[in-house]
Amino acid sequence: MIDLFLRRGADHRLRGGHLWVYSNEIDSKRSPLGDFSAGDLVAVRNANGKLLGSAYMDPNSLICSRLYAPGEHRAMDADLFASRLETAHSLRQAAFDKPFYRLVYGDSDVLPGLVVDRFGDYLIVQLNNAGLERYREPLLSVLVAVLQPRGILLRADSRSRREQGLSAGSEVVYGEVPEQVPLEENGVQFLAPVYEGQKTGWFYDHRMSRARLAAWVDGKSVLDVYSYIGGWGIQAAAFGASEVCCLDSSAQALEGVKANAGLNGLQGRVTTLRGSAPETMASLISEGRQFEVVILDPPAFIQRRKDLKKGIAAYRRINELGLQLLKRGGLLVSASCSMHLARADLIGAMQQAAVRSGCQVRIVEQGAQGSDHPVHPAIPETEYLKAVFARKV
């Protein structure tokens, strides 16, 4: 391994357990970044030469190196992948009784850059940077050996890959993978479009918050905004909602809603509405429509820290519309997957929305990402998901 030296004083985050090395932390005289290629393995050392761990390089990125073996001098090979995957697998098996979960969540499973979602016998894999891509073959071989899947689909179309100028597309790299794969969440059946759907085709992260809908939706009318293929809305109907309207801008997603409603025998209680969320919600308000439960699970309005102010305004606006569509005494479920948005800021946006809507809200429950998205206590970036349940009073 080549040594990668940090500047004096630049080792405090790694000593605290973080796994990322930024390009401005490198001692460029001792370790010129131009000497490295994506995927090169390095022994990361502080200015005094003390080993901090083993990492792979991504020299053209702001995060130019990622530790996969903190405190160790260790190769990134099949043995390491097997050890990490077996640990991640055992943690998921302890938490879930059925094989539908995020199997690998990047840094939290000490496999930085890697995402693996499991849909029973099928695995959907994302390699999110150029450095990790160099180890694709041994990684895939270990996934086959440990999980023995029927098929593995590689989704190479994440935002981080696009930003790095890496190739995009979907490729079956082992066995066969159907266009849609079955999954079960909270006792409800779904088909996920793993080739063309968002991310890996499904969002396991809100599993626990969606389960909590059961306490609130029985016999109620529900509006599911940004519904995608119905993760929230179909489960609300399965939990006893009298009627559910799923709103999304994607015709393909709404076809998924209809298919998943039919899969669970709920087509009589689930309708769809296509359009821009803010515009369509405003139209519903003008029509005098109201619901007893409104669910807001938008895409990340804040992709970068510099977008924070604009993003908070967007969350406030969508919550204001949601409250205007909510009957007094009803439940607003407001979610965010923006890592840069603090929970307190989401709650603040909800309160501002309530003031502007001329009502009050009271928070009755809060949710976070499930146990298959574990939070690394030294890496705050691994905690991103928020769900706030609030009554309109």
One Martini backbone bead per residue (centre of mass of N, CA, C, O) as a GRO file, in nm:
protein
  393
    1MET     BB    1   0.098   0.035   0.018
    2ILE     BB    2   0.031   0.358   0.006
    3ASP     BB    3   0.103   0.654   0.146
    4LEU     BB    4  -0.118   0.887   0.331
    5PHE     BB    5  -0.074   1.219   0.413
    6LEU     BB    6  -0.143   1.441   0.658
    7ARG     BB    7  -0.196   1.713   0.798
    8ARG     BB    8  -0.153   1.894   1.054
    9GLY     BB    9  -0.452   1.835   1.240
   10ALA     BB   10  -0.628   1.636   1.021
   11ASP     BB   11  -0.711   1.373   1.231
   12HIS     BB   12  -0.961   1.411   1.424
   13ARG     BB   13  -1.195   1.263   1.277
   14LEU     BB   14  -1.063   0.982   1.251
   15ARG     BB   15  -1.015   0.944   1.557
   16GLY     BB   16  -1.346   0.963   1.596
   17GLY     BB   17  -1.451   0.760   1.328
   18HIS     BB   18  -1.425   0.865   1.069
   19LEU     BB   19  -1.399   0.798   0.687
   20TRP     BB   20  -1.312   1.080   0.577
   21VAL     BB   21  -1.113   1.240   0.314
   22TYR     BB   22  -1.002   1.545   0.235
   23SER     BB   23  -0.817   1.723   0.011
   24ASN     BB   24  -0.735   1.956   0.234
   25GLU     BB   25  -0.586   1.721   0.430
   26ILE     BB   26  -0.347   1.695   0.249
   27ASP     BB   27  -0.010   1.636   0.200
   28SER     BB   28   0.103   1.751  -0.102
   29LYS     BB   29   0.411   1.687  -0.076
   30ARG     BB   30   0.396   1.381   0.022
   31SER     BB   31   0.082   1.353  -0.128
   32PRO     BB   32   0.012   1.373  -0.432
   33LEU     BB   33  -0.283   1.339  -0.601
   34GLY     BB   34  -0.156   1.286  -0.891
   35ASP     BB   35  -0.041   0.987  -0.791
   36PHE     BB   36  -0.345   0.900  -0.808
   37SER     BB   37  -0.597   0.653  -0.839
   38ALA     BB   38  -0.883   0.510  -0.870
   39GLY     BB   39  -0.861   0.261  -0.605
   40ASP     BB   40  -0.632   0.311  -0.449
   41LEU     BB   41  -0.441   0.188  -0.193
   42VAL     BB   42  -0.416   0.315   0.149
   43ALA     BB   43  -0.215   0.447   0.412
   44VAL     BB   44  -0.330   0.632   0.664
   45ARG     BB   45  -0.153   0.924   0.786
   46ASN     BB   46  -0.019   1.120   0.989
   47ALA     BB   47   0.229   1.350   1.034
   48ASN     BB   48   0.384   1.115   1.222
   49GLY     BB   49   0.289   0.819   1.084
   50LYS     BB   50   0.028   0.728   1.192
   51LEU     BB   51  -0.201   0.487   1.177
   52LEU     BB   52  -0.558   0.512   1.066
   53GLY     BB   53  -0.583   0.341   0.792
   54SER     BB   54  -0.767   0.200   0.531
   55ALA     BB   55  -0.795   0.304   0.178
   56TYR     BB   56  -0.965   0.453  -0.089
   57MET     BB   57  -0.941   0.622  -0.390
   58ASP     BB   58  -1.075   0.969  -0.504
   59PRO     BB   59  -0.896   1.225  -0.631
   60ASN     BB   60  -1.146   1.396  -0.789
   61SER     BB   61  -1.261   1.441  -0.505
   62LEU     BB   62  -1.333   1.585  -0.216
   63ILE     BB   63  -1.358   1.291  -0.137
   64CYS     BB   64  -1.049   1.122  -0.172
   65SER     BB   65  -1.101   0.930   0.086
   66ARG     BB   66  -1.191   0.590   0.215
   67LEU     BB   67  -1.252   0.411   0.488
   68TYR     BB   68  -1.250   0.036   0.547
   69ALA     BB   69  -0.998   0.014   0.784
   70PRO     BB   70  -0.986   0.115   1.079
   71GLY     BB   71  -0.663   0.076   1.221
   72GLU     BB   72  -0.576  -0.077   0.952
   73HIS     BB   73  -0.374  -0.307   0.757
   74ARG     BB   74  -0.575  -0.364   0.465
   75ALA     BB   75  -0.721  -0.529   0.229
   76MET     BB   76  -0.939  -0.505  -0.062
   77ASP     BB   77  -1.115  -0.799  -0.042
   78ALA     BB   78  -1.289  -1.085  -0.012
   79ASP     BB   79  -1.251  -1.106   0.294
   80LEU     BB   80  -1.363  -0.830   0.365
   81PHE     BB   81  -1.638  -0.852   0.230
   82ALA     BB   82  -1.733  -1.100   0.388
   83SER     BB   83  -1.721  -0.978   0.670
   84ARG     BB   84  -1.910  -0.736   0.623
   85LEU     BB   85  -2.159  -0.894   0.512
   86GLU     BB   86  -2.204  -1.084   0.751
   87THR     BB   87  -2.260  -0.860   0.954
   88ALA     BB   88  -2.494  -0.720   0.807
   89HIS     BB   89  -2.675  -0.970   0.786
   90SER     BB   90  -2.707  -1.032   1.092
   91LEU     BB   91  -2.845  -0.763   1.164
   92ARG     BB   92  -3.096  -0.805   0.981
   93GLN     BB   93  -3.190  -1.079   1.093
   94ALA     BB   94  -3.246  -0.963   1.382
   95ALA     BB   95  -3.474  -0.744   1.272
   96PHE     BB   96  -3.582  -0.950   1.043
   97ASP     BB   97  -3.812  -1.206   0.911
   98LYS     BB   98  -3.758  -1.081   0.623
   99PRO     BB   99  -3.593  -1.038   0.291
  100PHE     BB  100  -3.651  -0.696   0.339
  101TYR     BB  101  -3.374  -0.480   0.278
  102ARG     BB  102  -3.101  -0.308   0.377
  103LEU     BB  103  -2.790  -0.454   0.367
  104VAL     BB  104  -2.624  -0.191   0.264
  105TYR     BB  105  -2.494   0.125   0.437
  106GLY     BB  106  -2.212   0.195   0.381
  107ASP     BB  107  -2.050   0.339   0.635
  108SER     BB  108  -2.219   0.178   0.856
  109ASP     BB  109  -2.076  -0.097   0.710
  110VAL     BB  110  -1.783  -0.039   0.612
  111LEU     BB  111  -1.884   0.037   0.287
  112PRO     BB  112  -1.800   0.276   0.112
  113GLY     BB  113  -2.037   0.345  -0.156
  114LEU     BB  114  -2.239   0.114  -0.066
  115VAL     BB  115  -2.543  -0.036  -0.204
  116VAL     BB  116  -2.787  -0.283  -0.069
  117ASP     BB  117  -3.080  -0.432  -0.186
  118ARG     BB  118  -3.332  -0.656  -0.061
  119PHE     BB  119  -3.546  -0.893  -0.263
  120GLY     BB  120  -3.494  -1.159  -0.149
  121ASP     BB  121  -3.350  -1.310  -0.435
  122TYR     BB  122  -3.274  -1.000  -0.477
  123LEU     BB  123  -3.020  -0.763  -0.593
  124ILE     BB  124  -2.946  -0.414  -0.540
  125VAL     BB  125  -2.675  -0.222  -0.680
  126GLN     BB  126  -2.449   0.044  -0.558
  127LEU     BB  127  -2.179   0.233  -0.709
  128ASN     BB  128  -2.085   0.570  -0.599
  129ASN     BB  129  -1.779   0.533  -0.711
  130ALA     BB  130  -1.475   0.493  -0.868
  131GLY     BB  131  -1.314   0.339  -0.653
  132LEU     BB  132  -1.515   0.096  -0.606
  133GLU     BB  133  -1.543  -0.013  -0.901
  134ARG     BB  134  -1.267  -0.171  -0.903
  135TYR     BB  135  -1.427  -0.400  -0.692
  136ARG     BB  136  -1.667  -0.547  -0.825
  137GLU     BB  137  -1.603  -0.853  -0.861
  138PRO     BB  138  -1.541  -0.945  -0.568
  139LEU     BB  139  -1.808  -0.840  -0.456
  140LEU     BB  140  -2.004  -1.011  -0.625
  141SER     BB  141  -1.892  -1.287  -0.539
  142VAL     BB  142  -1.969  -1.252  -0.238
  143LEU     BB  143  -2.271  -1.209  -0.270
  144VAL     BB  144  -2.320  -1.489  -0.386
  145ALA     BB  145  -2.198  -1.658  -0.151
  146VAL     BB  146  -2.373  -1.536   0.090
  147LEU     BB  147  -2.681  -1.513  -0.058
  148GLN     BB  148  -2.773  -1.672  -0.307
  149PRO     BB  149  -2.894  -1.546  -0.558
  150ARG     BB  150  -3.081  -1.511  -0.857
  151GLY     BB  151  -3.008  -1.192  -0.866
  152ILE     BB  152  -2.818  -0.903  -1.008
  153LEU     BB  153  -2.852  -0.548  -0.993
  154LEU     BB  154  -2.696  -0.273  -1.153
  155ARG     BB  155  -2.711   0.063  -1.037
  156ALA     BB  156  -2.571   0.342  -1.247
  157ASP     BB  157  -2.773   0.630  -1.148
  158SER     BB  158  -2.665   0.816  -0.949
  159ARG     BB  159  -2.598   1.131  -0.851
  160SER     BB  160  -2.297   1.088  -0.776
  161ARG     BB  161  -2.218   0.976  -1.055
  162ARG     BB  162  -2.301   1.214  -1.228
  163GLU     BB  163  -2.112   1.424  -1.085
  164GLN     BB  164  -1.851   1.233  -1.181
  165GLY     BB  165  -1.900   1.119  -1.482
  166LEU     BB  166  -2.029   0.848  -1.479
  167SER     BB  167  -2.165   0.581  -1.572
  168ALA     BB  168  -2.489   0.479  -1.693
  169GLY     BB  169  -2.721   0.231  -1.567
  170SER     BB  170  -2.838  -0.108  -1.626
  171GLU     BB  171  -2.720  -0.435  -1.485
  172VAL     BB  172  -2.694  -0.769  -1.521
  173VAL     BB  173  -2.448  -0.961  -1.316
  174TYR     BB  174  -2.661  -1.191  -1.216
  175GLY     BB  175  -2.854  -1.380  -1.357
  176GLU     BB  176  -3.196  -1.292  -1.285
  177VAL     BB  177  -3.414  -0.992  -1.339
  178PRO     BB  178  -3.694  -0.856  -1.303
  179GLU     BB  179  -3.866  -0.568  -1.354
  180GLN     BB  180  -4.032  -0.682  -1.106
  181VAL     BB  181  -4.023  -0.698  -0.751
  182PRO     BB  182  -4.095  -0.848  -0.465
  183LEU     BB  183  -4.251  -0.726  -0.155
  184GLU     BB  184  -4.251  -0.678   0.210
  185GLU     BB  185  -4.442  -0.440   0.421
  186ASN     BB  186  -4.612  -0.460   0.696
  187GLY     BB  187  -4.786  -0.695   0.535
  188VAL     BB  188  -4.739  -0.565   0.249
  189GLN     BB  189  -4.770  -0.570  -0.096
  190PHE     BB  190  -4.513  -0.543  -0.360
  191LEU     BB  191  -4.392  -0.375  -0.660
  192ALA     BB  192  -4.064  -0.317  -0.789
  193PRO     BB  193  -3.897  -0.092  -1.016
  194VAL     BB  194  -3.562  -0.164  -1.054
  195TYR     BB  195  -3.482  -0.024  -1.330
  196GLU     BB  196  -3.678   0.266  -1.330
  197GLY     BB  197  -3.683   0.345  -1.057
  198GLN     BB  198  -3.619   0.484  -0.777
  199LYS     BB  199  -3.317   0.418  -0.722
  200THR     BB  200  -3.390   0.077  -0.637
  201GLY     BB  201  -3.736   0.104  -0.633
  202TRP     BB  202  -3.710   0.160  -0.314
  203PHE     BB  203  -3.811   0.261   0.038
  204TYR     BB  204  -3.706   0.141   0.347
  205ASP     BB  205  -3.665   0.383   0.559
  206HIS     BB  206  -3.998   0.426   0.635
  207ARG     BB  207  -4.114   0.171   0.771
  208MET     BB  208  -4.180   0.259   1.070
  209SER     BB  209  -4.367   0.499   1.002
  210ARG     BB  210  -4.571   0.337   0.833
  211ALA     BB  211  -4.661   0.152   1.065
  212ARG     BB  212  -4.792   0.398   1.236
  213LEU     BB  213  -5.052   0.442   1.067
  214ALA     BB  214  -5.245   0.232   1.199
  215ALA     BB  215  -5.326   0.438   1.444
  216TRP     BB  216  -5.466   0.676   1.224
  217VAL     BB  217  -5.650   0.552   0.951
  218ASP     BB  218  -5.902   0.429   1.043
  219GLY     BB  219  -6.165   0.544   0.845
  220LYS     BB  220  -5.992   0.737   0.666
  221SER     BB  221  -5.889   1.008   0.483
  222VAL     BB  222  -5.626   1.009   0.221
  223LEU     BB  223  -5.325   1.197   0.141
  224ASP     BB  224  -5.062   1.114  -0.098
  225VAL     BB  225  -4.772   1.289  -0.135
  226TYR     BB  226  -4.545   1.174  -0.326
  227SER     BB  227  -4.611   0.851  -0.372
  228TYR     BB  228  -4.530   0.699  -0.599
  229ILE     BB  229  -4.611   0.346  -0.545
  230GLY     BB  230  -4.745   0.354  -0.232
  231GLY     BB  231  -4.609   0.316   0.048
  232TRP     BB  232  -4.819   0.479   0.215
  233GLY     BB  233  -5.107   0.449   0.084
  234ILE     BB  234  -5.138   0.140   0.078
  235GLN     BB  235  -5.099   0.103   0.381
  236ALA     BB  236  -5.337   0.273   0.470
  237ALA     BB  237  -5.549   0.091   0.336
  238ALA     BB  238  -5.462  -0.173   0.485
  239PHE     BB  239  -5.525  -0.015   0.774
  240GLY     BB  240  -5.840   0.117   0.692
  241ALA     BB  241  -5.883   0.320   0.495
  242SER     BB  242  -6.147   0.450   0.312
  243GLU     BB  243  -5.953   0.663   0.152
  244VAL     BB  244  -5.711   0.701  -0.127
  245CYS     BB  245  -5.487   0.957  -0.247
  246CYS     BB  246  -5.249   0.957  -0.513
  247LEU     BB  247  -4.978   1.190  -0.560
  248ASP     BB  248  -4.818   1.243  -0.885
  249SER     BB  249  -4.608   1.321  -1.170
  250SER     BB  250  -4.597   1.008  -1.239
  251ALA     BB  251  -4.733   0.775  -1.439
  252GLN     BB  252  -4.565   0.527  -1.363
  253ALA     BB  253  -4.612   0.541  -1.058
  254LEU     BB  254  -4.929   0.521  -1.073
  255GLU     BB  255  -4.929   0.241  -1.194
  256GLY     BB  256  -4.803   0.120  -0.938
  257VAL     BB  257  -5.034   0.183  -0.750
  258LYS     BB  258  -5.248   0.012  -0.893
  259ALA     BB  259  -5.097  -0.257  -0.873
  260ASN     BB  260  -5.071  -0.257  -0.556
  261ALA     BB  261  -5.367  -0.245  -0.496
  262GLY     BB  262  -5.442  -0.510  -0.642
  263LEU     BB  263  -5.250  -0.700  -0.481
  264ASN     BB  264  -5.441  -0.615  -0.205
  265GLY     BB  265  -5.748  -0.549  -0.271
  266LEU     BB  266  -5.766  -0.191  -0.297
  267GLN     BB  267  -5.892  -0.049  -0.556
  268GLY     BB  268  -6.163   0.074  -0.420
  269ARG     BB  269  -5.968   0.287  -0.220
  270VAL     BB  270  -5.779   0.375  -0.472
  271THR     BB  271  -5.646   0.674  -0.601
  272THR     BB  272  -5.539   0.898  -0.867
  273LEU     BB  273  -5.304   1.186  -0.912
  274ARG     BB  274  -5.181   1.402  -1.161
  275GLY     BB  275  -4.905   1.620  -1.063
  276SER     BB  276  -4.810   1.887  -0.926
  277ALA     BB  277  -4.815   1.933  -0.604
  278PRO     BB  278  -4.872   2.237  -0.555
  279GLU     BB  279  -5.085   2.273  -0.782
  280THR     BB  280  -5.282   2.045  -0.700
  281MET     BB  281  -5.333   2.135  -0.411
  282ALA     BB  282  -5.450   2.411  -0.487
  283SER     BB  283  -5.691   2.292  -0.643
  284LEU     BB  284  -5.817   2.138  -0.406
  285ILE     BB  285  -5.868   2.387  -0.236
  286SER     BB  286  -6.056   2.533  -0.444
  287GLU     BB  287  -6.265   2.278  -0.420
  288GLY     BB  288  -6.280   2.195  -0.097
  289ARG     BB  289  -6.085   1.988  -0.017
  290GLN     BB  290  -6.059   1.717   0.235
  291PHE     BB  291  -5.867   1.556   0.500
  292GLU     BB  292  -5.761   1.340   0.770
  293VAL     BB  293  -5.497   1.266   0.599
  294VAL     BB  294  -5.159   1.395   0.546
  295ILE     BB  295  -4.891   1.311   0.318
  296LEU     BB  296  -4.536   1.417   0.322
  297ASP     BB  297  -4.286   1.284   0.072
  298PRO     BB  298  -4.042   1.434  -0.047
  299PRO     BB  299  -3.797   1.521  -0.202
  300ALA     BB  300  -3.500   1.662  -0.188
  301PHE     BB  301  -3.473   2.012  -0.135
  302ILE     BB  302  -3.169   1.952  -0.012
  303GLN     BB  303  -2.854   1.892  -0.156
  304ARG     BB  304  -2.721   2.156  -0.033
  305ARG     BB  305  -2.629   2.380   0.198
  306LYS     BB  306  -2.687   2.636   0.012
  307ASP     BB  307  -3.012   2.536   0.000
  308LEU     BB  308  -3.152   2.582   0.277
  309LYS     BB  309  -3.337   2.829   0.257
  310LYS     BB  310  -3.499   2.736   0.010
  311GLY     BB  311  -3.587   2.461   0.130
  312ILE     BB  312  -3.748   2.559   0.376
  313ALA     BB  313  -3.957   2.708   0.204
  314ALA     BB  314  -4.064   2.450   0.066
  315TYR     BB  315  -4.158   2.306   0.323
  316ARG     BB  316  -4.352   2.525   0.415
  317ARG     BB  317  -4.536   2.525   0.167
  318ILE     BB  318  -4.627   2.223   0.170
  319ASN     BB  319  -4.744   2.238   0.462
  320GLU     BB  320  -4.954   2.455   0.410
  321LEU     BB  321  -5.116   2.294   0.205
  322GLY     BB  322  -5.170   2.050   0.385
  323LEU     BB  323  -5.331   2.205   0.608
  324GLN     BB  324  -5.560   2.307   0.412
  325LEU     BB  325  -5.640   1.989   0.353
  326LEU     BB  326  -5.695   1.965   0.661
  327LYS     BB  327  -5.870   1.864   0.903
  328ARG     BB  328  -5.981   1.919   1.195
  329GLY     BB  329  -5.797   1.673   1.379
  330GLY     BB  330  -5.591   1.594   1.193
  331LEU     BB  331  -5.316   1.434   1.010
  332LEU     BB  332  -4.973   1.521   0.979
  333VAL     BB  333  -4.723   1.394   0.752
  334SER     BB  334  -4.381   1.497   0.779
  335ALA     BB  335  -4.115   1.464   0.546
  336SER     BB  336  -3.745   1.399   0.526
  337CYS     BB  337  -3.432   1.345   0.310
  338SER     BB  338  -3.262   1.588   0.415
  339MET     BB  339  -2.958   1.606   0.557
  340HIS     BB  340  -2.942   1.935   0.597
  341LEU     BB  341  -3.205   1.892   0.761
  342ALA     BB  342  -3.317   1.958   1.049
  343ARG     BB  343  -3.558   1.873   1.258
  344ALA     BB  344  -3.605   2.161   1.369
  345ASP     BB  345  -3.657   2.285   1.083
  346LEU     BB  346  -3.906   2.121   1.014
  347ILE     BB  347  -4.074   2.212   1.255
  348GLY     BB  348  -4.053   2.512   1.189
  349ALA     BB  349  -4.199   2.493   0.915
  350MET     BB  350  -4.464   2.387   1.033
  351GLN     BB  351  -4.524   2.628   1.218
  352GLN     BB  352  -4.529   2.843   0.997
  353ALA     BB  353  -4.758   2.707   0.840
  354ALA     BB  354  -4.970   2.731   1.063
  355VAL     BB  355  -4.974   3.036   1.088
  356ARG     BB  356  -5.046   3.088   0.782
  357SER     BB  357  -5.318   2.895   0.821
  358GLY     BB  358  -5.463   2.949   1.105
  359CYS     BB  359  -5.322   2.732   1.300
  360GLN     BB  360  -5.258   2.436   1.491
  361VAL     BB  361  -4.996   2.222   1.625
  362ARG     BB  362  -4.929   1.874   1.736
  363ILE     BB  363  -4.695   1.663   1.840
  364VAL     BB  364  -4.722   1.289   1.854
  365GLU     BB  365  -4.487   1.198   1.652
  366GLN     BB  366  -4.173   1.026   1.562
  367GLY     BB  367  -3.940   0.958   1.291
  368ALA     BB  368  -3.705   0.722   1.144
  369GLN     BB  369  -3.479   0.532   1.044
  370GLY     BB  370  -3.417   0.221   1.009
  371SER     BB  371  -3.213  -0.057   1.098
  372ASP     BB  372  -3.107  -0.067   0.782
  373HIS     BB  373  -3.013   0.252   0.866
  374PRO     BB  374  -2.760   0.299   1.027
  375VAL     BB  375  -2.603   0.504   1.264
  376HIS     BB  376  -2.309   0.674   1.268
  377PRO     BB  377  -2.185   0.848   1.538
  378ALA     BB  378  -1.934   0.986   1.358
  379ILE     BB  379  -2.161   1.018   1.109
  380PRO     BB  380  -2.402   1.242   1.046
  381GLU     BB  381  -2.462   1.172   0.738
  382THR     BB  382  -2.627   0.895   0.813
  383GLU     BB  383  -2.841   1.110   0.910
  384TYR     BB  384  -3.166   1.202   0.735
  385LEU     BB  385  -3.437   1.102   0.853
  386LYS     BB  386  -3.784   1.233   0.869
  387ALA     BB  387  -4.081   1.219   1.092
  388VAL     BB  388  -4.391   1.407   1.141
  389PHE     BB  389  -4.657   1.394   1.373
  390ALA     BB  390  -4.954   1.604   1.334
  391ARG     BB  391  -5.200   1.788   1.483
  392LYS     BB  392  -5.493   1.962   1.407
  393VAL     BB  393  -5.619   2.238   1.635
   0.00000   0.00000   0.00000
